[in-house]
């Protein structure tokens, strides 16, 4: 079996939850940016949201539901960009 075939088999055998980490690892080859590489290797943020953060998220979701938002294109136009 050739290396490419062995790699394909290893990927096929991976548990679904491990695929994002493998993808980040493989993409590092493409990304010469050390900051992007560091971000790709950063651990997942598993801290609970504070009540303030939770309220801010809910405020944003409520604004979206009300339609109280602008597109990025509209924002750029309003800023003259």
C-alpha positions, -999 to +999 in steps of 0.1 A: +000+000+000+014+034-010+017+062+016-012+082+001-034+051+004-023+045+040-030+081+048-065+079+032-072+048+053-061+065+085-083+094+078-112+072+070-108+054+103-107+086+124-136+094+148-157+123+135-148+146+164-111+144+155-115+155+119-114+193+126-080+190+144-066+169+116-078+194+090-061+223+110-029+203+111-029+196+074-038+231+065-007+244+084+013+233+054-005+259+033-005+287+059+029+303+062+015+328+086+028+320+121-001+337+138-026+316+118-006+285+127-007+295+164-044+301+162-050+267+145-031+250+174-048+269+202-069+248+225-106+251+223-121+276+247-141+255+270-149+281+297-185+288+305-199+322+294-202+348+322-237+361+328-226+394+310-213+375+280-245+354+279-266+385+280-246+401+251-250+370+230-288+370+236-289+407+228-273+401+195-296+371+187-326+393+196-314+420+173-310+395+144-345+382+151-360+417+150-341+425+118-322+452+136-290+446+117-272+458+086-252+438+061-214+442+059-219+458+025-243+483+039-219+491+067-190+496+043-212+520+022-222+540+052-185+543+062-175+553+027-154+522+022 
